[in-house]
Amino acid sequence: MAIAQAEHCCFLRTNTAQGGVTQLAQLAARDNLRTLYIKGGHGGAAAALLAALEELAKEKGTSAQPFWDAPGRERRCAVLLPELNLAVIDAEVPWPLEPKLPGAGEELLSLDSCRDNTKLREQRDELLQLSTQWQHQLARVAQFMRSAQAIKRDMTHVASETLNLSKIERYASRFAQKHFTPPSGKVGLEQRRFLTAVTGKGLLLRSSVLAETCSQAVILDDENGVAAPLLWELVRSYALGNGVDCISCPCLLDPAAAPEHLIFPQLGLACITNNLRHPIKLENAQHISATRFIEKSALQAHKNRLRFCRRAMRELLAEAYEAQAAADLLRGEIDAIYANALIPGAVENMAKALLSEKIAHRG
């Protein structure tokens, strides 16, 4: 299975310890891909445009791949139309994107004409107040997650003293020999995505990705989360060096660090980290325990400290989920005002005109 067939099931943006992080720029950076950045898409207008483009494309026999927003709204944030060499991306806050080379393969697409802005001007003060409160709640989400990140890094520092690195290296080498073909000079393609996302109801792991794309999985039960990044980073390096494409999914508490999960679409294989933050059960999965890489006597000396850290992290993340729930409610109120200002049929007409233009200029 090609990487493009699996990656659309992952999240391309979500809130992290670094604030809102988007991977949509990777989609826009593909070779020779024309990219449209949607602006002014509040009130679900951007998502409605993307949904209409996808439906119309399929009606006309053109393939369309949707990419999903951070959960809570569960709606599209981008659509890729590969046969038209076109990507259409929602570039609204809190994950704004701007063209790097406007006009040279990248364009802005404003939905301002799809609204009756006189209605919005009448509610300007209310919108300003709601927007300020919304931004405040998003800042609280990031604050709690940064605190949880600090604890996670402390756990990593402490638990790393208990690891047997040679055992991890040997396991990664055996794993590569079993699952990957020998190096041929080709380097694999890597895409960074999120398999998990912060929601008002907790941390969501998109298990549908695994069910739809992976026939086999290796689950590492890693209570302290210290062995997984080291092991999966080694596996990732072997895969890319052997020419195997992969989707790397980092931890939301450290989005720039080593992967917490890996997906190899061509092989139908997933490498997943299982712990209390995101427990997962998959049929016919192979489970391995992180304890096989840990010196138990050394771990015993840090047992109480690690237990305290895990409890503190859970409490901080619970606060983050609560703040995210409040942010989602406020964003819902903002969107409702903008949705009320939409001109009926305007978004659908724009989608029809856009798709007709691109089909006419295909190639």
DRENPA-626044 format. One record per residue (C-alpha): residue number from 1; x, y, z; chain. Coordinates in pm, whole numbers, plus 50000, padded with zeros to 5 digits. Layout:
<torfis>
TORFI seq     X     Y     Z mol
TORFI NUM     X     Y     Z   A
...
</torfis>
This chain:
<torfis>
TORFI seq     X     Y     Z mol
TORFI   1 50000 50000 50000   A
TORFI   2 50142 50343 49901   A
TORFI   3 50216 50594 50171   A
TORFI   4 49962 50840 50029   A
TORFI   5 49682 50590 50084   A
TORFI   6 49752 50569 50457   A
TORFI   7 49864 50915 50559   A
TORFI   8 49526 51078 50492   A
TORFI   9 49386 50883 50788   A
TORFI  10 49622 51055 51033   A
TORFI  11 49590 51398 51188   A
TORFI  12 49789 51671 51017   A
TORFI  13 49744 51923 51296   A
TORFI  14 49664 51928 51664   A
TORFI  15 49754 52103 51988   A
TORFI  16 50085 52004 52145   A
TORFI  17 50319 52120 52421   A
TORFI  18 50449 52367 52162   A
TORFI  19 50101 52499 52086   A
TORFI  20 49916 52431 51764   A
TORFI  21 50141 52231 51530   A
TORFI  22 50053 52161 51168   A
TORFI  23 50213 51921 50923   A
TORFI  24 50019 52062 50629   A
TORFI  25 50331 52239 50504   A
TORFI  26 50471 51895 50414   A
TORFI  27 50170 51837 50192   A
TORFI  28 50219 52174 50022   A
TORFI  29 50591 52109 49971   A
TORFI  30 50548 51810 49740   A
TORFI  31 50720 51839 49404   A
TORFI  32 50534 52041 49140   A
TORFI  33 50212 52039 49343   A
TORFI  34 49986 52340 49299   A
TORFI  35 49853 52451 49636   A
TORFI  36 49556 52669 49729   A
TORFI  37 49550 52816 50081   A
TORFI  38 49196 52881 50204   A
TORFI  39 49155 53202 50402   A
TORFI  40 48846 53329 50581   A
TORFI  41 48710 52977 50629   A
TORFI  42 48547 53030 50970   A
TORFI  43 48208 52883 51045   A
TORFI  44 48287 52556 50873   A
TORFI  45 48311 52725 50533   A
TORFI  46 48659 52586 50464   A
TORFI  47 48555 52236 50567   A
TORFI  48 48239 52265 50355   A
TORFI  49 48446 52372 50053   A
TORFI  50 48685 52081 50099   A
TORFI  51 48399 51833 50140   A
TORFI  52 48228 51970 49828   A
TORFI  53 48552 51946 49628   A
TORFI  54 48600 51585 49734   A
TORFI  55 48243 51488 49645   A
TORFI  56 48245 51670 49311   A
TORFI  57 48583 51524 49216   A
TORFI  58 48458 51172 49278   A
TORFI  59 48144 51244 49074   A
TORFI  60 48368 51346 48783   A
TORFI  61 48587 51037 48820   A
TORFI  62 48882 51222 48972   A
TORFI  63 49045 51078 49282   A
TORFI  64 49043 51284 49602   A
TORFI  65 49220 51219 49931   A
TORFI  66 49090 51395 50244   A
TORFI  67 49311 51490 50538   A
TORFI  68 49154 51530 50878   A
TORFI  69 49148 51814 51125   A
TORFI  70 49238 51778 51489   A
TORFI  71 48946 51605 51660   A
TORFI  72 48663 51787 51827   A
TORFI  73 48530 51911 51497   A
TORFI  74 48618 51595 51299   A
TORFI  75 48627 51769 50964   A
TORFI  76 48861 51800 50668   A
TORFI  77 49158 52035 50679   A
TORFI  78 49290 51954 50330   A
TORFI  79 49204 51764 50014   A
TORFI  80 49461 51631 49769   A
TORFI  81 49354 51588 49407   A
TORFI  82 49654 51396 49264   A
TORFI  83 49525 51366 48908   A
TORFI  84 49489 51745 48896   A
TORFI  85 49823 51792 49075   A
TORFI  86 49639 52008 49326   A
TORFI  87 49620 52043 49705   A
TORFI  88 49361 52262 49874   A
TORFI  89 49449 52348 50235   A
TORFI  90 49259 52514 50517   A
TORFI  91 49504 52780 50641   A
TORFI  92 49296 52935 50919   A
TORFI  93 49407 53003 51278   A
TORFI  94 49526 52857 51511   A
TORFI  95 49731 52677 51244   A
TORFI  96 49789 52953 50989   A
TORFI  97 49992 52890 50676   A
TORFI  98 50112 53136 50415   A
TORFI  99 50246 53075 50063   A
TORFI 100 50624 53088 50045   A
TORFI 101 50615 53174 49674   A
TORFI 102 50275 53333 49603   A
TORFI 103 50171 53288 49242   A
TORFI 104 50444 53034 49166   A
TORFI 105 50237 52726 49229   A
TORFI 106 50081 52865 49547   A
TORFI 107 49772 53084 49567   A
TORFI 108 49536 53228 49826   A
TORFI 109 49170 53137 49806   A
TORFI 110 48949 53376 50003   A
TORFI 111 48600 53274 50115   A
TORFI 112 48515 53631 50206   A
TORFI 113 48275 53657 49912   A
TORFI 114 48075 53363 50049   A
TORFI 115 47960 53564 50353   A
TORFI 116 47733 53855 50430   A
TORFI 117 47985 54056 50629   A
TORFI 118 47725 54309 50743   A
TORFI 119 47598 54041 50982   A
TORFI 120 47947 53992 51122   A
TORFI 121 48001 54364 51174   A
TORFI 122 47683 54374 51381   A
TORFI 123 47834 54111 51616   A
TORFI 124 48191 54240 51614   A
TORFI 125 48213 54300 51989   A
TORFI 126 48076 53955 52068   A
TORFI 127 48315 53793 51822   A
TORFI 128 48610 53981 51970   A
TORFI 129 48521 53868 52322   A
TORFI 130 48471 53505 52218   A
TORFI 131 48796 53504 52019   A
TORFI 132 48991 53640 52317   A
TORFI 133 48846 53374 52546   A
TORFI 134 48915 53103 52289   A
TORFI 135 49280 53203 52252   A
TORFI 136 49311 53207 52632   A
TORFI 137 49184 52848 52659   A
TORFI 138 49420 52732 52385   A
TORFI 139 49707 52893 52577   A
TORFI 140 49599 52701 52889   A
TORFI 141 49603 52374 52691   A
TORFI 142 49961 52442 52583   A
TORFI 143 50061 52548 52936   A
TORFI 144 49939 52225 53093   A
TORFI 145 50100 52023 52818   A
TORFI 146 50434 52200 52864   A
TORFI 147 50420 52114 53233   A
TORFI 148 50346 51752 53144   A
TORFI 149 50633 51767 52894   A
TORFI 150 50875 51874 53169   A
TORFI 151 50770 51578 53381   A
TORFI 152 50799 51339 53086   A
TORFI 153 51152 51461 53018   A
TORFI 154 51240 51411 53385   A
TORFI 155 51104 51056 53361   A
TORFI 156 51312 50999 53049   A
TORFI 157 51625 51122 53224   A
TORFI 158 51566 50900 53526   A
TORFI 159 51451 50590 53337   A
TORFI 160 51731 50616 53081   A
TORFI 161 51971 50515 53355   A
TORFI 162 51796 50179 53369   A
TORFI 163 51811 50101 52995   A
TORFI 164 52033 49842 52835   A
TORFI 165 52107 50016 52505   A
TORFI 166 52280 49716 52351   A
TORFI 167 51961 49511 52390   A
TORFI 168 51761 49783 52214   A
TORFI 169 52014 49800 51931   A
TORFI 170 52015 49422 51886   A
TORFI 171 51636 49405 51879   A
TORFI 172 51616 49687 51623   A
TORFI 173 51871 49511 51403   A
TORFI 174 51679 49180 51417   A
TORFI 175 51353 49365 51348   A
TORFI 176 51501 49525 51036   A
TORFI 177 51636 49194 50908   A
TORFI 178 51295 49033 50955   A
TORFI 179 51073 49304 50806   A
TORFI 180 51282 49514 50566   A
TORFI 181 51452 49416 50242   A
TORFI 182 51831 49468 50222   A
TORFI 183 51955 49817 50124   A
TORFI 184 51948 49887 49751   A
TORFI 185 52071 50246 49747   A
TORFI 186 51719 50387 49759   A
TORFI 187 51618 50604 50055   A
TORFI 188 51264 50570 50187   A
TORFI 189 51013 50857 50195   A
TORFI 190 50914 50984 50539   A
TORFI 191 50605 51182 50629   A
TORFI 192 50543 51320 50979   A
TORFI 193 50187 51293 51101   A
TORFI 194 49999 51265 51431   A
TORFI 195 49836 50939 51529   A
TORFI 196 49713 51092 51855   A
TORFI 197 49547 51426 51927   A
TORFI 198 49426 51628 52224   A
TORFI 199 49048 51648 52259   A
TORFI 200 48805 51773 52517   A
TORFI 201 48733 51410 52602   A
TORFI 202 49093 51300 52643   A
TORFI 203 49374 51182 52422   A
TORFI 204 49242 51025 52103   A
TORFI 205 49443 50763 51917   A
TORFI 206 49313 50718 51564   A
TORFI 207 49302 50342 51566   A
TORFI 208 49113 50347 51236   A
TORFI 209 49447 50419 51066   A
TORFI 210 49583 50091 51194   A
TORFI 211 49269 49897 51112   A
TORFI 212 49255 50033 50756   A
TORFI 213 49623 50018 50664   A
TORFI 214 49798 49757 50878   A
TORFI 215 49755 49382 50875   A
TORFI 216 50026 49335 51138   A
TORFI 217 50143 49537 51435   A
TORFI 218 50414 49527 51698   A
TORFI 219 50303 49690 52023   A
TORFI 220 50563 49798 52275   A
TORFI 221 50418 49811 52626   A
TORFI 222 50623 50096 52769   A
TORFI 223 50482 50228 53096   A
TORFI 224 50746 50499 53138   A
TORFI 225 50773 50588 52769   A
TORFI 226 51152 50580 52767   A
TORFI 227 51238 50274 52558   A
TORFI 228 50995 50342 52274   A
TORFI 229 51157 50659 52129   A
TORFI 230 51500 50494 52122   A
TORFI 231 51376 50170 51971   A
TORFI 232 51144 50320 51712   A
TORFI 233 51404 50580 51609   A
TORFI 234 51646 50298 51530   A
TORFI 235 51376 50107 51341   A
TORFI 236 51288 50424 51149   A
TORFI 237 51652 50472 51048   A
TORFI 238 51681 50112 50928   A
TORFI 239 51358 50146 50727   A
TORFI 240 51455 50466 50548   A
TORFI 241 51805 50335 50481   A
TORFI 242 51656 50021 50331   A
TORFI 243 51427 50219 50103   A
TORFI 244 51105 50162 50301   A
TORFI 245 50856 50451 50321   A
TORFI 246 50723 50536 50664   A
TORFI 247 50489 50764 50855   A
TORFI 248 50648 50891 51177   A
TORFI 249 50410 50992 51454   A
TORFI 250 50569 51186 51742   A
TORFI 251 50443 51228 52098   A
TORFI 252 50230 51540 52145   A
TORFI 253 50439 51629 52449   A
TORFI 254 50754 51635 52235   A
TORFI 255 50645 51682 51872   A
TORFI 256 50996 51748 51741   A
TORFI 257 51149 51441 51909   A
TORFI 258 51179 51075 51808   A
TORFI 259 50865 50891 51693   A
TORFI 260 50623 50736 51937   A
TORFI 261 50455 50533 51662   A
TORFI 262 50558 50423 51312   A
TORFI 263 50346 50310 51019   A
TORFI 264 50489 50131 50714   A
TORFI 265 50202 50138 50461   A
TORFI 266 50384 49938 50193   A
TORFI 267 50431 49654 50441   A
TORFI 268 50098 49688 50620   A
TORFI 269 50301 49713 50940   A
TORFI 270 50270 49938 51245   A
TORFI 271 50499 49990 51544   A
TORFI 272 50292 50125 51832   A
TORFI 273 50368 50244 52183   A
TORFI 274 50115 50137 52443   A
TORFI 275 50086 50303 52784   A
TORFI 276 49830 50460 53017   A
TORFI 277 49811 50779 52809   A
TORFI 278 49694 50594 52501   A
TORFI 279 49616 50226 52563   A
TORFI 280 49551 50027 52248   A
TORFI 281 49437 49677 52165   A
TORFI 282 49476 49525 51821   A
TORFI 283 49383 49177 51708   A
TORFI 284 49675 48948 51622   A
TORFI 285 49930 49208 51732   A
TORFI 286 50266 49105 51870   A
TORFI 287 50327 49251 52217   A
TORFI 288 50672 49314 52355   A
TORFI 289 50747 49460 52695   A
TORFI 290 50989 49745 52755   A
TORFI 291 51107 49557 53063   A
TORFI 292 51317 49336 52835   A
TORFI 293 51538 49640 52771   A
TORFI 294 51555 49751 53136   A
TORFI 295 51781 49651 53421   A
TORFI 296 51525 49566 53686   A
TORFI 297 51753 49632 53982   A
TORFI 298 51824 49984 53855   A
TORFI 299 51454 50045 53789   A
TORFI 300 51364 49946 54143   A
TORFI 301 51572 50234 54281   A
TORFI 302 51359 50487 54088   A
TORFI 303 51024 50311 54124   A
TORFI 304 50856 50562 54356   A
TORFI 305 50977 50867 54165   A
TORFI 306 50854 50730 53834   A
TORFI 307 50516 50641 53985   A
TORFI 308 50481 50999 54114   A
TORFI 309 50573 51139 53773   A
TORFI 310 50317 50924 53593   A
TORFI 311 50044 51037 53832   A
TORFI 312 50140 51406 53799   A
TORFI 313 50145 51376 53420   A
TORFI 314 49796 51223 53415   A
TORFI 315 49661 51508 53629   A
TORFI 316 49817 51777 53411   A
TORFI 317 49687 51617 53094   A
TORFI 318 49339 51595 53248   A
TORFI 319 49356 51973 53296   A
TORFI 320 49466 52012 52935   A
TORFI 321 49169 51808 52812   A
TORFI 322 48933 52019 53023   A
TORFI 323 49079 52341 52877   A
TORFI 324 49049 52195 52527   A
TORFI 325 48682 52119 52592   A
TORFI 326 48626 52482 52693   A
TORFI 327 48814 52601 52383   A
TORFI 328 48600 52378 52160   A
TORFI 329 48279 52526 52305   A
TORFI 330 48400 52880 52244   A
TORFI 331 48513 52796 51891   A
TORFI 332 48170 52644 51834   A
TORFI 333 48007 52976 51927   A
TORFI 334 48239 53165 51692   A
TORFI 335 48170 52923 51410   A
TORFI 336 47794 52947 51465   A
TORFI 337 47806 53325 51414   A
TORFI 338 48015 53289 51099   A
TORFI 339 47796 53006 50969   A
TORFI 340 47488 53227 51009   A
TORFI 341 47656 53484 50784   A
TORFI 342 47722 53237 50499   A
TORFI 343 47536 53304 50176   A
TORFI 344 47335 52989 50088   A
TORFI 345 47495 52792 49807   A
TORFI 346 47797 53022 49777   A
TORFI 347 48053 52767 49900   A
TORFI 348 47916 52491 49679   A
TORFI 349 47920 52723 49375   A
TORFI 350 48282 52817 49446   A
TORFI 351 48376 52449 49465   A
TORFI 352 48208 52378 49130   A
TORFI 353 48379 52673 48963   A
TORFI 354 48717 52586 49109   A
TORFI 355 48703 52222 49010   A
TORFI 356 48577 52301 48658   A
TORFI 357 48864 52547 48610   A
TORFI 358 49129 52300 48728   A
TORFI 359 48990 52016 48517   A
TORFI 360 48984 52243 48214   A
TORFI 361 49350 52329 48270   A
TORFI 362 49458 51976 48360   A
TORFI 363 49819 51913 48270   A
</torfis>
